[in-house]
Amino acid sequence: MTAATGIGSWPGTDAGLAQRVVRDTLADGPEGLPFLPELPARGPGSDLVGRAAALLSGLSVDLQPSGWRLVDHAGRDEERAVATMRRDLDDLAETFDGYTGPFKLAVSGPWTLAAELRLARGERVVGDLGASRDVAQSLAEGLRGHVADVRRLLPGARVVVQLDEPSLPAVLAGRLPTSSGYGAHRAVDPEEVQRRLAEVVAAAREASAGSGARAGAGAAAATEAGNAAADVVVHCCAAQVPVGLLRSAGAQALSLDTTLLDARAWEDVAGAVEAGVELWPGLAVPADRRGSVAALTAGLERSWSEVGLERERLLGVTLSPTCGLAGASPTQARETQVAVREAARSLAERIRS
């Protein structure tokens, strides 16, 4: 059976309410993969970069007009981000008490974090390979602790880690502007990108392995039960996703906005799927919810067929919105998640019929 999940970001400022909506829309059936929502509307420290910065081990940050910056000592901004995450986990323990299915944590990947964090002098970390290495290693260690915290709070859950890398194509193409705005940072060598990403992927896999429902069950059994089998998924909702690089870095699943993939990218995706990598396609859900549920996956099914993938392999995909839902209204966000779940059920029924 196909599965359904969300990306991570969510509208509003009430974390407990957001978690309950996620629970009610994704946690009551075999195809659902609930997640810990992030609410950037709460302010600094609740956004993707701020939450990842709060997880860094051995590195400190503060907030400047240009964004989050590496500093020598932690200040109030970092303390606020850490406290926000702690409150979210307290809410999680209450909202998902007794939960025994898969549960997903979304965290910024090392290169998106390096693209957004600043050095003391104001430039992006991505322009300094030594600093980028330190950030990746710090994130890997902090991620181990974060997963351990969630495993302790939800002992029956199987933790899945999603690494968000929306800035990765820009890092590889040298499209990130310098602080002056008059130039761009040099493109980072793909081998270096792969190396650092692989370190964080390996840490996430190590931390997640053996948790909850995965203990004693193989990946094939998890997929047959309707849940994604991957421990680590890399998400990138930008165009020109380096599918081969992500696969080589050890990603077990790729979460992509499939509406942005051209023919060449689909060939890369097909090769990854045939090698055992899961595809988590992002669906474009109309705000007005017009059209049939089956129409949501029509483009996916057409492209899947055009690259020669067996239709039965669609039973192994995990559907999601194309990107986060922080910009939607609370009602739209909930309806979008419901639509994605209905699309997963509909797709599985049509494939099996």
LUMKE-267813 format. One record per residue (C-alpha): residue number from 1; x, y, z. Coordinates in steps of 0.001 Angstrom, whole numbers, plus 500000, padded with zeros to 6 digits. Last residue first. Layout:
REM residues N
k, c1, c2, c3
NUM, X, Y, Z
...
//
This chain:
REM residues 353
k, c1, c2, c3
353, 492379, 496032, 491420
352, 495670, 496270, 493335
351, 496937, 499307, 491421
350, 493578, 501070, 491666
349, 493288, 500441, 495411
348, 496835, 501648, 496080
347, 496274, 504862, 494133
346, 493000, 505575, 495920
345, 494505, 505045, 499367
344, 497467, 507285, 498628
343, 495211, 509940, 497069
342, 493013, 509914, 500170
341, 496105, 510536, 502296
340, 497197, 513398, 500075
339, 493706, 514917, 500181
338, 493582, 514713, 503981
337, 496943, 516451, 504197
336, 495732, 519209, 501872
335, 492494, 519598, 503841
334, 494475, 520089, 507060
333, 496748, 522677, 505518
332, 493828, 524483, 503881
331, 492002, 524724, 507217
330, 495092, 526004, 509029
329, 495611, 528598, 506269
328, 498476, 527944, 503895
327, 501916, 529567, 503927
326, 503327, 527156, 506511
325, 502327, 524195, 504334
324, 505691, 522704, 503415
323, 506429, 521456, 499915
322, 505002, 519380, 497074
321, 502383, 517832, 499367
320, 503166, 514232, 500294
319, 502937, 510735, 498821
318, 505048, 507776, 499949
317, 505857, 505341, 497143
316, 506187, 501563, 497481
315, 502847, 500604, 495953
314, 503972, 502550, 492902
313, 506284, 499598, 492199
312, 503236, 497677, 490953
311, 503105, 499935, 487883
310, 506449, 498658, 486680
309, 508822, 501479, 485793
308, 509319, 502104, 482086
307, 510272, 505778, 482130
306, 506974, 506724, 480457
305, 504947, 504655, 482936
304, 506192, 506561, 485967
303, 505701, 509842, 484113
302, 502033, 508999, 483508
301, 501435, 507714, 487035
300, 502951, 510834, 488589
299, 500944, 513119, 486322
298, 497688, 511340, 487186
297, 498387, 511278, 490942
296, 496163, 514186, 491966
295, 493568, 513250, 489316
294, 492725, 510081, 491265
293, 491389, 512243, 494096
292, 488906, 513716, 491668
291, 488739, 517351, 490682
290, 488421, 520507, 492739
289, 490198, 520669, 496106
288, 489869, 524511, 496130
287, 493499, 524973, 497141
286, 494606, 522583, 494408
285, 496922, 519795, 495684
284, 500243, 519616, 493813
283, 501628, 516238, 494838
282, 505176, 515656, 496104
281, 506493, 512198, 495275
280, 508308, 510121, 497928
279, 510440, 507777, 495822
278, 512092, 504848, 497590
277, 515622, 503778, 496656
276, 515944, 500099, 495749
275, 518262, 500226, 492733
274, 515263, 500203, 490376
273, 513973, 503263, 492195
272, 517309, 505063, 491764
271, 517455, 504282, 488060
270, 513886, 505487, 487608
269, 514707, 508715, 489440
268, 517641, 509369, 487129
267, 515404, 508767, 484101
266, 512837, 511113, 485670
265, 515511, 513792, 485963
264, 516277, 513456, 482256
263, 512601, 513771, 481321
262, 512057, 516888, 483438
261, 511169, 516904, 487126
260, 509417, 519983, 488534
259, 505966, 518383, 489038
258, 507769, 515579, 490901
257, 508419, 517845, 493863
256, 510846, 515431, 495460
255, 511222, 513315, 498609
254, 514015, 510839, 497884
253, 514344, 507653, 499940
252, 517172, 505500, 501258
251, 519661, 508356, 501000
250, 523170, 506924, 501134
249, 525266, 509770, 499757
248, 525417, 507961, 496406
247, 521640, 508231, 496077
246, 521713, 511920, 496889
245, 524472, 512453, 494316
244, 522583, 510545, 491639
243, 519387, 512511, 492234
242, 521056, 515906, 491989
241, 517765, 517898, 492051
240, 517555, 520335, 489162
239, 514371, 522047, 490403
238, 513727, 522701, 494076
237, 511518, 520715, 496482
236, 514416, 518769, 497973
235, 513795, 516172, 500683
234, 516307, 513517, 501701
233, 514776, 510459, 503359
232, 516337, 508402, 506148
231, 514965, 505314, 507926
230, 513289, 504011, 504776
229, 510586, 501324, 504862
228, 507613, 503614, 504270
227, 504526, 502205, 505918
226, 501741, 500262, 504199
225, 502226, 496889, 505862
224, 503864, 495655, 502652
223, 506440, 498437, 502946
222, 507314, 497520, 506523
221, 507620, 493848, 505633
220, 509980, 494657, 502778
219, 512132, 496796, 505055
218, 512637, 493937, 507494
217, 511032, 493533, 510882
216, 512702, 492499, 514160
215, 512977, 496034, 515458
214, 511471, 498317, 512845
213, 508279, 498802, 514866
212, 510056, 500857, 517505
211, 513608, 501884, 516774
210, 516206, 499432, 515497
209, 517960, 501877, 513212
208, 517028, 505528, 513735
207, 520273, 506749, 515291
206, 522495, 504816, 512885
205, 520459, 505940, 509904
204, 520610, 509571, 511032
203, 524369, 509410, 511601
202, 524888, 507816, 508181
201, 522777, 510495, 506496
200, 524794, 513195, 508281
199, 528122, 511793, 507146
198, 526781, 511131, 503638
197, 525820, 514802, 503308
196, 529375, 515807, 504112
195, 530924, 513448, 501560
194, 528354, 514105, 498849
193, 528881, 517850, 498981
192, 532645, 517395, 498963
191, 532415, 515096, 495937
190, 530074, 517563, 494234
189, 532706, 520332, 494541
188, 531061, 523465, 495930
187, 530106, 526175, 493457
186, 531828, 529461, 494255
185, 529804, 531920, 496265
184, 528079, 534602, 494253
183, 528817, 538235, 493557
182, 527516, 541750, 493960
181, 525072, 541066, 496799
180, 527610, 542223, 499343
179, 526841, 539250, 501594
178, 527657, 536830, 498785
177, 524885, 535455, 496605
176, 524192, 531699, 496400
175, 524038, 530511, 492781
174, 527236, 528458, 492627
173, 525570, 525532, 490853
172, 526214, 522914, 493540
171, 525136, 525169, 496401
170, 522101, 526355, 494404
169, 521012, 522736, 493807
168, 521410, 522009, 497553
167, 519349, 524935, 498820
166, 516104, 522963, 499312
165, 517962, 520289, 501344
164, 515603, 519054, 504070
163, 516868, 515900, 505790
162, 513936, 513679, 506770
161, 514546, 511237, 509609
160, 512226, 508282, 510257
159, 511665, 507094, 513835
158, 509825, 503830, 514364
157, 507484, 504424, 517282
156, 506909, 502192, 520309
155, 509302, 504057, 522597
154, 507788, 507459, 521806
153, 509397, 509789, 524379
152, 512676, 507821, 524493
151, 512765, 507440, 520723
150, 512150, 511181, 520411
149, 515095, 512022, 522667
148, 517349, 509516, 520877
147, 516448, 511092, 517537
146, 517472, 514510, 518846
145, 520705, 513179, 520347
144, 521805, 511576, 517092
143, 520805, 514741, 515255
142, 523131, 516790, 517431
141, 526079, 514594, 516445
140, 525294, 514785, 512739
139, 524639, 518525, 512962
138, 528031, 519112, 514570
137, 529742, 517058, 511880
136, 527958, 518953, 509111
135, 528637, 522331, 510752
134, 532336, 521549, 511201
133, 532658, 520445, 507575
132, 530978, 523628, 506364
131, 533353, 525658, 508557
130, 536339, 523958, 506952
129, 534855, 524361, 503470
128, 534345, 528111, 503936
127, 531970, 529664, 501387
126, 529090, 527478, 502611
125, 529301, 529209, 505998
124, 527755, 532284, 504422
123, 529557, 535575, 504913
122, 528939, 537887, 507869
121, 532361, 538171, 509484
120, 531295, 535899, 512350
119, 530266, 533229, 509851
118, 526712, 533002, 508608
117, 524203, 530133, 508525
116, 521897, 529904, 505496
115, 523985, 528017, 502933
114, 525668, 525880, 505591
113, 522224, 524836, 506876
112, 521057, 524063, 503355
111, 524237, 522069, 502960
110, 523984, 520109, 506203
109, 520319, 519071, 505820
108, 517639, 520907, 507754
107, 515673, 518597, 510012
106, 512291, 516902, 509577
105, 511367, 514183, 512083
104, 509035, 511411, 510951
103, 507037, 508880, 512974
102, 506353, 505252, 512029
101, 503693, 503437, 514051
100, 503353, 502561, 517756
99, 501711, 505569, 519411
98, 501171, 505108, 523155
97, 501330, 508840, 523934
96, 501340, 510717, 520634
95, 499844, 513996, 521854
94, 501402, 513874, 525331
93, 504964, 512984, 524345
92, 504729, 515335, 521378
91, 503698, 518268, 523567
90, 506843, 517774, 525660
89, 508827, 517460, 522424
88, 507463, 520778, 521204
87, 508311, 522379, 524535
86, 511918, 521179, 524232
85, 512135, 522497, 520674
84, 510965, 525905, 521831
83, 513468, 525888, 524700
82, 516346, 525145, 522316
81, 515278, 527972, 519998
80, 514972, 530404, 522922
79, 518394, 529418, 524252
78, 519864, 529972, 520799
77, 518405, 533460, 520618
76, 519335, 534267, 524219
75, 523032, 533665, 523692
74, 525349, 530717, 523121
73, 529063, 531478, 523072
72, 531697, 531653, 520354
71, 529394, 532659, 517505
70, 527983, 531126, 514302
69, 525336, 533343, 512738
68, 521589, 533006, 512086
67, 520107, 535616, 509777
66, 521252, 538827, 508081
65, 519574, 540991, 510743
64, 521477, 538925, 513346
63, 520461, 535888, 515386
62, 522880, 533944, 517558
61, 524602, 530602, 517179
60, 526756, 528154, 519120
59, 528690, 525069, 518015
58, 529574, 522042, 520160
57, 526543, 520022, 519107
56, 524115, 521714, 516737
55, 520474, 520932, 517531
54, 519400, 524563, 518059
53, 520872, 525410, 514654
52, 518509, 522850, 513121
51, 515500, 524570, 514684
50, 516729, 527995, 513597
49, 517313, 526839, 510029
48, 513874, 525297, 509527
47, 511987, 528066, 511303
46, 510876, 527962, 514941
45, 514013, 529587, 516339
44, 513006, 533012, 515115
43, 509224, 533538, 515089
42, 506119, 531584, 516017
41, 505030, 531792, 512376
40, 507796, 529270, 511590
39, 505666, 526416, 512979
38, 507469, 523083, 512604
37, 505357, 519946, 512568
36, 506640, 516644, 514037
35, 505507, 513996, 511572
34, 502782, 511456, 510924
33, 503264, 508640, 508362
32, 499833, 507299, 507420
31, 499232, 504221, 505249
30, 498437, 501796, 508088
29, 495704, 503992, 509576
28, 495019, 506320, 512487
27, 498175, 508424, 512584
26, 497896, 510650, 509513
25, 494916, 513016, 509741
24, 494203, 512884, 513484
23, 497863, 512875, 514479
22, 498759, 515759, 512168
21, 495809, 517761, 513522
20, 496847, 516933, 517082
19, 500418, 518017, 516392
18, 499245, 521354, 515005
17, 497077, 521934, 518080
16, 499987, 521229, 520426
15, 502290, 523480, 518421
14, 499967, 526488, 518589
13, 501565, 529238, 516470
12, 499808, 528888, 513138
11, 500658, 527310, 509789
10, 502713, 524125, 509320
9, 506223, 523259, 508130
8, 507159, 519572, 507988
7, 506769, 517832, 504637
6, 503597, 515841, 505154
5, 502945, 512100, 504941
4, 501110, 509442, 502938
3, 501877, 505776, 502256
2, 501215, 503501, 499288
1, 500000, 500000, 500000
//
